[in-house]
Amino acid sequence: MVELVSNIHPSLLQRKIIHIDMDAFYASVEIRERPELIDQPVIVGGKPTGRGVVSTCNYIARKYGVHSAMPSSRAYRLCPQAVFVGSNFALYKEISAEIREILKNYTALVEPVSLDEAYLDVTDQARGRTATEIAEAIRQDIFQVTRLTASAGVAPNKMLAKIASDMNKPDGITIIKPHQVLGFMQSLNVRKIPGVGKVTAGQLENIGIRECKDVDERLNELIKRNSRFAGWLLKRSKGVDTRPVSSQWTRKSVGHESTFFQDKLSVGELDRELQEIITALEGRLKKLKLMGKTITLKVKYSDFKQITRSKTLSTFVDESSCMYHVCKELISLTDIGSRKVRLLGVSLSNLNNDATDGSTYYQPSLFDS
């Protein structure tokens, strides 16, 4: 049975959450260091002649279709005139620490998600200022200290704040007030909901769900296909997200997974999904500057039975080719090929991060309520 959205405690609607997202952070840092690149497409990541991926790129390069986690070779084909720059994570981390200190001046409830984005809960820190005024002050402070721009979203919860911060980039701010939430969500494309990927969005559109308002109309069909996903999507389509901003978690693993709108049996289809998952995971690892020794394959079958299979290596890895090779081994220990699969995921743990340095953080799954 799907848990309907009702009886949301009023205090949850009065929270003041800010999402700060640096604009094309790595590329912007490189351009700051080399001002002659300001009018050129800049791509940060692996060399186009190798097997690396794009960590990020500036907005000029994005106009050509380049995006993070894309193979660098494909990025070159899309934008051969781009300047490819290797990652300088020591510098990115140094600047990220400066930004974090700025955020801590406004509230102790700061939850960094990566080097270039963070959530803040300023509900009890207003001191006569609105959350919007605080967000603007933060953006000004960041620019004065780093000469880099940041975009911000201000809303009653984390999901909405994250969606809002992406709406007026670069160097912009978007505010969603409590009384605007339902109206805002109604016309929002479901693809904008964090956790709804390109494949899932396409499958939803095939049954008539393109905007959040369509979820209500097609709810019964969603429930028949995947009741758990239907419940999650119903909440998110109403703008409901009760996750707190937490500054206490340390990242223990990095993962990526896909929940299929329709169960899959084809080994070929699942292999393609696995490759996409691992490519996305590699992009996240490069962005976070993390490597790990333990690779875990997660499989959820159509009957909701979930299994994991893991292998621990002797050295740290972050390359998609290595993770794919190990996952192919782990698949042989599952029933893939003979049972339909609802979800496939890969994670890397036993990381090389120092848990005491505060540089990386665990982010709760988007499917946690």
Contacts in CASP RR format, 6 or more apart in sequence:
PFRMAT RR
TARGET T0000
AUTHOR 0000-0000-0000
METHOD contacts of the structure
MODEL  1
MVELVSNIHPSLLQRKIIHIDMDAFYASVEIRERPELIDQPVIVGGKPTG
RGVVSTCNYIARKYGVHSAMPSSRAYRLCPQAVFVGSNFALYKEISAEIR
EILKNYTALVEPVSLDEAYLDVTDQARGRTATEIAEAIRQDIFQVTRLTA
SAGVAPNKMLAKIASDMNKPDGITIIKPHQVLGFMQSLNVRKIPGVGKVT
AGQLENIGIRECKDVDERLNELIKRNSRFAGWLLKRSKGVDTRPVSSQWT
RKSVGHESTFFQDKLSVGELDRELQEIITALEGRLKKLKLMGKTITLKVK
YSDFKQITRSKTLSTFVDESSCMYHVCKELISLTDIGSRKVRLLGVSLSN
LNNDATDGSTYYQPSLFDS
1 227 0 8 1.000
2 219 0 8 1.000
2 223 0 8 1.000
2 227 0 8 1.000
2 230 0 8 1.000
2 231 0 8 1.000
2 234 0 8 1.000
3 231 0 8 1.000
3 235 0 8 1.000
4 234 0 8 1.000
5 234 0 8 1.000
5 235 0 8 1.000
5 238 0 8 1.000
5 240 0 8 1.000
8 240 0 8 1.000
12 156 0 8 1.000
12 157 0 8 1.000
12 242 0 8 1.000
13 156 0 8 1.000
13 178 0 8 1.000
13 181 0 8 1.000
14 123 0 8 1.000
14 156 0 8 1.000
14 178 0 8 1.000
15 121 0 8 1.000
15 123 0 8 1.000
15 156 0 8 1.000
15 157 0 8 1.000
16 121 0 8 1.000
16 122 0 8 1.000
16 123 0 8 1.000
16 126 0 8 1.000
16 131 0 8 1.000
16 154 0 8 1.000
16 156 0 8 1.000
17 119 0 8 1.000
17 120 0 8 1.000
17 121 0 8 1.000
17 122 0 8 1.000
17 123 0 8 1.000
17 131 0 8 1.000
17 154 0 8 1.000
17 155 0 8 1.000
17 156 0 8 1.000
17 157 0 8 1.000
17 158 0 8 1.000
17 160 0 8 1.000
17 161 0 8 1.000
17 245 0 8 1.000
18 119 0 8 1.000
18 120 0 8 1.000
18 122 0 8 1.000
18 131 0 8 1.000
18 134 0 8 1.000
18 135 0 8 1.000
18 138 0 8 1.000
18 152 0 8 1.000
18 153 0 8 1.000
18 154 0 8 1.000
18 161 0 8 1.000
19 117 0 8 1.000
19 118 0 8 1.000
19 119 0 8 1.000
19 120 0 8 1.000
19 152 0 8 1.000
19 153 0 8 1.000
19 155 0 8 1.000
19 158 0 8 1.000
19 161 0 8 1.000
19 162 0 8 1.000
19 164 0 8 1.000
19 165 0 8 1.000
20 99 0 8 1.000
20 103 0 8 1.000
20 117 0 8 1.000
20 118 0 8 1.000
20 119 0 8 1.000
20 120 0 8 1.000
20 135 0 8 1.000
20 138 0 8 1.000
20 139 0 8 1.000
20 142 0 8 1.000
20 150 0 8 1.000
20 151 0 8 1.000
20 152 0 8 1.000
20 153 0 8 1.000
20 165 0 8 1.000
21 116 0 8 1.000
21 117 0 8 1.000
21 150 0 8 1.000
21 151 0 8 1.000
21 152 0 8 1.000
21 162 0 8 1.000
21 165 0 8 1.000
21 166 0 8 1.000
21 169 0 8 1.000
22 28 0 8 1.000
22 99 0 8 1.000
22 116 0 8 1.000
22 117 0 8 1.000
22 142 0 8 1.000
22 148 0 8 1.000
22 149 0 8 1.000
22 150 0 8 1.000
22 151 0 8 1.000
23 59 0 8 1.000
23 148 0 8 1.000
23 149 0 8 1.000
23 150 0 8 1.000
23 151 0 8 1.000
23 169 0 8 1.000
23 170 0 8 1.000
23 171 0 8 1.000
24 56 0 8 1.000
24 57 0 8 1.000
24 58 0 8 1.000
24 59 0 8 1.000
24 62 0 8 1.000
24 170 0 8 1.000
25 56 0 8 1.000
25 92 0 8 1.000
25 115 0 8 1.000
25 116 0 8 1.000
25 148 0 8 1.000
26 44 0 8 1.000
26 45 0 8 1.000
26 55 0 8 1.000
26 56 0 8 1.000
26 87 0 8 1.000
26 92 0 8 1.000
26 116 0 8 1.000
27 42 0 8 1.000
27 43 0 8 1.000
27 44 0 8 1.000
27 56 0 8 1.000
27 57 0 8 1.000
27 58 0 8 1.000
27 61 0 8 1.000
27 85 0 8 1.000
28 58 0 8 1.000
28 148 0 8 1.000
28 149 0 8 1.000
29 88 0 8 1.000
29 91 0 8 1.000
29 92 0 8 1.000
29 95 0 8 1.000
29 148 0 8 1.000
30 37 0 8 1.000
30 42 0 8 1.000
30 44 0 8 1.000
30 85 0 8 1.000
30 88 0 8 1.000
31 37 0 8 1.000
31 38 0 8 1.000
31 42 0 8 1.000
31 58 0 8 1.000
32 146 0 8 1.000
32 147 0 8 1.000
32 148 0 8 1.000
33 91 0 8 1.000
37 83 0 8 1.000
39 60 0 8 1.000
40 60 0 8 1.000
40 81 0 8 1.000
40 82 0 8 1.000
40 83 0 8 1.000
41 57 0 8 1.000
41 58 0 8 1.000
41 60 0 8 1.000
41 61 0 8 1.000
41 63 0 8 1.000
41 64 0 8 1.000
41 66 0 8 1.000
41 79 0 8 1.000
41 81 0 8 1.000
41 82 0 8 1.000
41 83 0 8 1.000
42 57 0 8 1.000
42 58 0 8 1.000
42 60 0 8 1.000
42 61 0 8 1.000
42 82 0 8 1.000
42 83 0 8 1.000
42 85 0 8 1.000
43 54 0 8 1.000
43 57 0 8 1.000
43 61 0 8 1.000
43 66 0 8 1.000
43 72 0 8 1.000
43 75 0 8 1.000
43 79 0 8 1.000
43 82 0 8 1.000
43 83 0 8 1.000
43 84 0 8 1.000
43 85 0 8 1.000
44 54 0 8 1.000
44 55 0 8 1.000
44 56 0 8 1.000
44 57 0 8 1.000
44 84 0 8 1.000
44 85 0 8 1.000
44 86 0 8 1.000
44 87 0 8 1.000
45 52 0 8 1.000
45 53 0 8 1.000
45 54 0 8 1.000
45 55 0 8 1.000
45 56 0 8 1.000
45 72 0 8 1.000
45 84 0 8 1.000
45 85 0 8 1.000
45 86 0 8 1.000
45 87 0 8 1.000
45 286 0 8 1.000
46 52 0 8 1.000
46 53 0 8 1.000
46 54 0 8 1.000
46 55 0 8 1.000
46 72 0 8 1.000
46 84 0 8 1.000
46 86 0 8 1.000
46 87 0 8 1.000
47 72 0 8 1.000
47 84 0 8 1.000
47 86 0 8 1.000
48 72 0 8 1.000
48 73 0 8 1.000
48 75 0 8 1.000
48 76 0 8 1.000
48 84 0 8 1.000
49 73 0 8 1.000
50 72 0 8 1.000
50 73 0 8 1.000
51 71 0 8 1.000
51 73 0 8 1.000
51 319 0 8 1.000
51 320 0 8 1.000
51 321 0 8 1.000
52 71 0 8 1.000
52 72 0 8 1.000
52 73 0 8 1.000
53 68 0 8 1.000
53 69 0 8 1.000
53 70 0 8 1.000
53 71 0 8 1.000
53 72 0 8 1.000
53 279 0 8 1.000
53 282 0 8 1.000
53 283 0 8 1.000
53 286 0 8 1.000
53 320 0 8 1.000
54 66 0 8 1.000
54 67 0 8 1.000
54 68 0 8 1.000
54 69 0 8 1.000
54 70 0 8 1.000
54 71 0 8 1.000
54 72 0 8 1.000
54 75 0 8 1.000
55 68 0 8 1.000
55 87 0 8 1.000
55 283 0 8 1.000
55 286 0 8 1.000
55 287 0 8 1.000
56 68 0 8 1.000
56 287 0 8 1.000
57 66 0 8 1.000
57 67 0 8 1.000
57 68 0 8 1.000
57 75 0 8 1.000
57 82 0 8 1.000
59 169 0 8 1.000
59 170 0 8 1.000
61 75 0 8 1.000
61 79 0 8 1.000
61 82 0 8 1.000
64 78 0 8 1.000
64 79 0 8 1.000
64 82 0 8 1.000
65 78 0 8 1.000
65 79 0 8 1.000
66 75 0 8 1.000
66 78 0 8 1.000
66 79 0 8 1.000
66 82 0 8 1.000
68 283 0 8 1.000
68 287 0 8 1.000
69 279 0 8 1.000
69 280 0 8 1.000
69 282 0 8 1.000
69 283 0 8 1.000
69 284 0 8 1.000
71 279 0 8 1.000
72 84 0 8 1.000
75 82 0 8 1.000
76 82 0 8 1.000
76 84 0 8 1.000
87 286 0 8 1.000
87 289 0 8 1.000
89 289 0 8 1.000
92 115 0 8 1.000
92 116 0 8 1.000
92 289 0 8 1.000
93 115 0 8 1.000
93 289 0 8 1.000
93 359 0 8 1.000
95 146 0 8 1.000
95 148 0 8 1.000
96 112 0 8 1.000
96 115 0 8 1.000
96 116 0 8 1.000
96 359 0 8 1.000
98 145 0 8 1.000
98 146 0 8 1.000
99 118 0 8 1.000
99 142 0 8 1.000
99 145 0 8 1.000
99 146 0 8 1.000
99 150 0 8 1.000
100 110 0 8 1.000
100 112 0 8 1.000
100 118 0 8 1.000
102 138 0 8 1.000
102 141 0 8 1.000
102 142 0 8 1.000
102 145 0 8 1.000
103 110 0 8 1.000
103 118 0 8 1.000
103 120 0 8 1.000
103 138 0 8 1.000
104 110 0 8 1.000
105 141 0 8 1.000
106 120 0 8 1.000
106 122 0 8 1.000
106 125 0 8 1.000
106 134 0 8 1.000
106 137 0 8 1.000
106 138 0 8 1.000
107 120 0 8 1.000
107 121 0 8 1.000
107 122 0 8 1.000
107 125 0 8 1.000
108 247 0 8 1.000
109 120 0 8 1.000
109 121 0 8 1.000
109 122 0 8 1.000
109 245 0 8 1.000
109 246 0 8 1.000
109 247 0 8 1.000
110 118 0 8 1.000
110 119 0 8 1.000
110 120 0 8 1.000
110 245 0 8 1.000
110 247 0 8 1.000
111 118 0 8 1.000
111 119 0 8 1.000
111 120 0 8 1.000
111 245 0 8 1.000
111 246 0 8 1.000
111 247 0 8 1.000
111 249 0 8 1.000
111 361 0 8 1.000
111 363 0 8 1.000
112 118 0 8 1.000
112 361 0 8 1.000
113 119 0 8 1.000
113 361 0 8 1.000
113 363 0 8 1.000
114 287 0 8 1.000
114 288 0 8 1.000
114 360 0 8 1.000
115 287 0 8 1.000
115 288 0 8 1.000
115 289 0 8 1.000
115 359 0 8 1.000
117 165 0 8 1.000
119 158 0 8 1.000
119 161 0 8 1.000
119 162 0 8 1.000
119 245 0 8 1.000
120 138 0 8 1.000
120 245 0 8 1.000
121 244 0 8 1.000
121 245 0 8 1.000
122 131 0 8 1.000
122 134 0 8 1.000
125 134 0 8 1.000
126 134 0 8 1.000
129 137 0 8 1.000
131 154 0 8 1.000
131 175 0 8 1.000
132 154 0 8 1.000
132 173 0 8 1.000
132 175 0 8 1.000
135 152 0 8 1.000
135 153 0 8 1.000
135 154 0 8 1.000
135 173 0 8 1.000
136 152 0 8 1.000
136 173 0 8 1.000
138 150 0 8 1.000
138 152 0 8 1.000
139 149 0 8 1.000
139 150 0 8 1.000
139 151 0 8 1.000
139 152 0 8 1.000
139 171 0 8 1.000
139 172 0 8 1.000
139 173 0 8 1.000
142 148 0 8 1.000
142 149 0 8 1.000
142 150 0 8 1.000
143 149 0 8 1.000
143 150 0 8 1.000
149 170 0 8 1.000
149 171 0 8 1.000
150 171 0 8 1.000
151 165 0 8 1.000
151 166 0 8 1.000
151 168 0 8 1.000
151 169 0 8 1.000
151 170 0 8 1.000
151 171 0 8 1.000
151 172 0 8 1.000
151 173 0 8 1.000
152 164 0 8 1.000
152 165 0 8 1.000
152 172 0 8 1.000
152 173 0 8 1.000
152 174 0 8 1.000
153 161 0 8 1.000
153 162 0 8 1.000
153 164 0 8 1.000
153 165 0 8 1.000
153 167 0 8 1.000
153 173 0 8 1.000
153 174 0 8 1.000
153 175 0 8 1.000
153 176 0 8 1.000
154 161 0 8 1.000
154 164 0 8 1.000
154 173 0 8 1.000
154 174 0 8 1.000
154 175 0 8 1.000
154 176 0 8 1.000
155 161 0 8 1.000
155 163 0 8 1.000
155 164 0 8 1.000
155 175 0 8 1.000
155 176 0 8 1.000
155 181 0 8 1.000
156 176 0 8 1.000
156 177 0 8 1.000
156 178 0 8 1.000
156 181 0 8 1.000
157 239 0 8 1.000
157 240 0 8 1.000
157 241 0 8 1.000
157 242 0 8 1.000
157 243 0 8 1.000
158 241 0 8 1.000
158 243 0 8 1.000
158 245 0 8 1.000
159 193 0 8 1.000
159 194 0 8 1.000
159 236 0 8 1.000
159 239 0 8 1.000
159 241 0 8 1.000
159 243 0 8 1.000
159 366 0 8 1.000
160 176 0 8 1.000
160 181 0 8 1.000
160 184 0 8 1.000
160 239 0 8 1.000
160 241 0 8 1.000
161 176 0 8 1.000
162 194 0 8 1.000
163 176 0 8 1.000
163 188 0 8 1.000
163 192 0 8 1.000
163 193 0 8 1.000
163 194 0 8 1.000
164 174 0 8 1.000
164 175 0 8 1.000
164 176 0 8 1.000
165 174 0 8 1.000
166 192 0 8 1.000
167 174 0 8 1.000
168 174 0 8 1.000
176 184 0 8 1.000
181 238 0 8 1.000
181 239 0 8 1.000
182 238 0 8 1.000
182 239 0 8 1.000
185 212 0 8 1.000
185 213 0 8 1.000
185 237 0 8 1.000
185 238 0 8 1.000
185 239 0 8 1.000
186 211 0 8 1.000
186 212 0 8 1.000
186 213 0 8 1.000
187 211 0 8 1.000
187 212 0 8 1.000
187 213 0 8 1.000
188 211 0 8 1.000
188 212 0 8 1.000
189 201 0 8 1.000
189 210 0 8 1.000
189 211 0 8 1.000
189 212 0 8 1.000
190 196 0 8 1.000
190 201 0 8 1.000
190 204 0 8 1.000
190 209 0 8 1.000
190 210 0 8 1.000
190 211 0 8 1.000
190 212 0 8 1.000
190 214 0 8 1.000
190 215 0 8 1.000
190 233 0 8 1.000
190 237 0 8 1.000
191 197 0 8 1.000
191 198 0 8 1.000
191 201 0 8 1.000
193 212 0 8 1.000
193 233 0 8 1.000
193 236 0 8 1.000
193 237 0 8 1.000
194 366 0 8 1.000
195 366 0 8 1.000
195 367 0 8 1.000
196 204 0 8 1.000
196 233 0 8 1.000
196 236 0 8 1.000
197 258 0 8 1.000
199 258 0 8 1.000
199 260 0 8 1.000
199 261 0 8 1.000
199 273 0 8 1.000
200 258 0 8 1.000
200 259 0 8 1.000
200 260 0 8 1.000
200 261 0 8 1.000
202 261 0 8 1.000
203 260 0 8 1.000
203 261 0 8 1.000
203 262 0 8 1.000
204 210 0 8 1.000
204 261 0 8 1.000
207 218 0 8 1.000
207 221 0 8 1.000
207 222 0 8 1.000
208 214 0 8 1.000
208 218 0 8 1.000
209 215 0 8 1.000
209 218 0 8 1.000
209 222 0 8 1.000
212 236 0 8 1.000
212 237 0 8 1.000
212 238 0 8 1.000
213 237 0 8 1.000
215 222 0 8 1.000
215 233 0 8 1.000
215 234 0 8 1.000
215 237 0 8 1.000
216 234 0 8 1.000
216 237 0 8 1.000
219 230 0 8 1.000
219 234 0 8 1.000
222 229 0 8 1.000
222 230 0 8 1.000
222 231 0 8 1.000
222 233 0 8 1.000
222 234 0 8 1.000
223 230 0 8 1.000
223 231 0 8 1.000
225 261 0 8 1.000
225 262 0 8 1.000
226 259 0 8 1.000
226 261 0 8 1.000
226 342 0 8 1.000
228 304 0 8 1.000
229 259 0 8 1.000
229 261 0 8 1.000
232 367 0 8 1.000
232 369 0 8 1.000
235 241 0 8 1.000
235 369 0 8 1.000
242 369 0 8 1.000
243 364 0 8 1.000
243 368 0 8 1.000
243 369 0 8 1.000
246 364 0 8 1.000
249 361 0 8 1.000
249 362 0 8 1.000
249 363 0 8 1.000
249 364 0 8 1.000
250 355 0 8 1.000
250 358 0 8 1.000
250 360 0 8 1.000
250 361 0 8 1.000
250 362 0 8 1.000
251 288 0 8 1.000
251 290 0 8 1.000
251 351 0 8 1.000
251 353 0 8 1.000
251 360 0 8 1.000
251 361 0 8 1.000
251 362 0 8 1.000
251 363 0 8 1.000
252 349 0 8 1.000
252 351 0 8 1.000
252 362 0 8 1.000
253 296 0 8 1.000
253 347 0 8 1.000
253 348 0 8 1.000
253 349 0 8 1.000
253 351 0 8 1.000
253 362 0 8 1.000
254 281 0 8 1.000
254 284 0 8 1.000
254 285 0 8 1.000
254 288 0 8 1.000
254 290 0 8 1.000
254 347 0 8 1.000
254 348 0 8 1.000
254 349 0 8 1.000
254 351 0 8 1.000
255 281 0 8 1.000
255 284 0 8 1.000
255 345 0 8 1.000
255 346 0 8 1.000
255 347 0 8 1.000
255 348 0 8 1.000
256 277 0 8 1.000
256 278 0 8 1.000
256 280 0 8 1.000
256 281 0 8 1.000
256 284 0 8 1.000
256 345 0 8 1.000
256 346 0 8 1.000
256 347 0 8 1.000
257 277 0 8 1.000
257 298 0 8 1.000
257 343 0 8 1.000
257 344 0 8 1.000
257 345 0 8 1.000
257 346 0 8 1.000
257 347 0 8 1.000
258 273 0 8 1.000
258 276 0 8 1.000
258 277 0 8 1.000
258 343 0 8 1.000
258 344 0 8 1.000
258 345 0 8 1.000
259 300 0 8 1.000
259 342 0 8 1.000
259 343 0 8 1.000
259 367 0 8 1.000
260 273 0 8 1.000
260 341 0 8 1.000
260 342 0 8 1.000
260 343 0 8 1.000
260 344 0 8 1.000
263 302 0 8 1.000
263 340 0 8 1.000
263 341 0 8 1.000
263 342 0 8 1.000
264 270 0 8 1.000
264 273 0 8 1.000
264 340 0 8 1.000
264 341 0 8 1.000
265 337 0 8 1.000
265 339 0 8 1.000
265 340 0 8 1.000
265 341 0 8 1.000
267 336 0 8 1.000
267 337 0 8 1.000
270 336 0 8 1.000
270 337 0 8 1.000
270 341 0 8 1.000
270 344 0 8 1.000
273 344 0 8 1.000
274 324 0 8 1.000
274 327 0 8 1.000
274 331 0 8 1.000
274 344 0 8 1.000
274 346 0 8 1.000
275 320 0 8 1.000
275 324 0 8 1.000
277 344 0 8 1.000
277 345 0 8 1.000
277 346 0 8 1.000
278 320 0 8 1.000
278 323 0 8 1.000
278 324 0 8 1.000
278 327 0 8 1.000
278 346 0 8 1.000
279 320 0 8 1.000
281 320 0 8 1.000
281 323 0 8 1.000
281 346 0 8 1.000
281 347 0 8 1.000
281 348 0 8 1.000
282 318 0 8 1.000
282 319 0 8 1.000
282 320 0 8 1.000
282 323 0 8 1.000
285 291 0 8 1.000
285 318 0 8 1.000
285 348 0 8 1.000
286 318 0 8 1.000
288 360 0 8 1.000
290 318 0 8 1.000
290 348 0 8 1.000
290 351 0 8 1.000
290 352 0 8 1.000
290 353 0 8 1.000
290 360 0 8 1.000
291 316 0 8 1.000
291 317 0 8 1.000
291 318 0 8 1.000
291 348 0 8 1.000
291 351 0 8 1.000
291 352 0 8 1.000
292 316 0 8 1.000
292 317 0 8 1.000
292 318 0 8 1.000
292 348 0 8 1.000
292 349 0 8 1.000
292 350 0 8 1.000
292 351 0 8 1.000
292 352 0 8 1.000
293 312 0 8 1.000
293 313 0 8 1.000
293 314 0 8 1.000
293 315 0 8 1.000
293 316 0 8 1.000
293 317 0 8 1.000
293 349 0 8 1.000
293 350 0 8 1.000
294 310 0 8 1.000
294 311 0 8 1.000
294 312 0 8 1.000
294 313 0 8 1.000
294 348 0 8 1.000
294 349 0 8 1.000
294 350 0 8 1.000
295 310 0 8 1.000
295 311 0 8 1.000
295 312 0 8 1.000
295 313 0 8 1.000
295 317 0 8 1.000
295 323 0 8 1.000
295 326 0 8 1.000
295 327 0 8 1.000
295 330 0 8 1.000
295 346 0 8 1.000
295 347 0 8 1.000
295 348 0 8 1.000
296 308 0 8 1.000
296 309 0 8 1.000
296 310 0 8 1.000
296 346 0 8 1.000
296 347 0 8 1.000
296 348 0 8 1.000
296 349 0 8 1.000
297 308 0 8 1.000
297 309 0 8 1.000
297 310 0 8 1.000
297 327 0 8 1.000
297 330 0 8 1.000
297 331 0 8 1.000
297 334 0 8 1.000
297 344 0 8 1.000
297 345 0 8 1.000
297 346 0 8 1.000
298 306 0 8 1.000
298 307 0 8 1.000
298 308 0 8 1.000
298 343 0 8 1.000
298 344 0 8 1.000
298 345 0 8 1.000
298 346 0 8 1.000
298 347 0 8 1.000
299 306 0 8 1.000
299 307 0 8 1.000
299 308 0 8 1.000
299 309 0 8 1.000
299 334 0 8 1.000
299 336 0 8 1.000
299 341 0 8 1.000
299 343 0 8 1.000
299 344 0 8 1.000
299 345 0 8 1.000
300 306 0 8 1.000
300 341 0 8 1.000
300 342 0 8 1.000
300 343 0 8 1.000
300 344 0 8 1.000
301 307 0 8 1.000
301 335 0 8 1.000
301 339 0 8 1.000
301 340 0 8 1.000
301 341 0 8 1.000
301 342 0 8 1.000
302 339 0 8 1.000
302 340 0 8 1.000
302 341 0 8 1.000
302 342 0 8 1.000
304 342 0 8 1.000
306 343 0 8 1.000
307 334 0 8 1.000
309 330 0 8 1.000
309 331 0 8 1.000
309 333 0 8 1.000
309 334 0 8 1.000
310 330 0 8 1.000
311 326 0 8 1.000
311 329 0 8 1.000
311 330 0 8 1.000
312 350 0 8 1.000
313 326 0 8 1.000
316 352 0 8 1.000
317 323 0 8 1.000
317 348 0 8 1.000
318 348 0 8 1.000
323 346 0 8 1.000
323 348 0 8 1.000
327 346 0 8 1.000
351 360 0 8 1.000
353 359 0 8 1.000
353 360 0 8 1.000
END
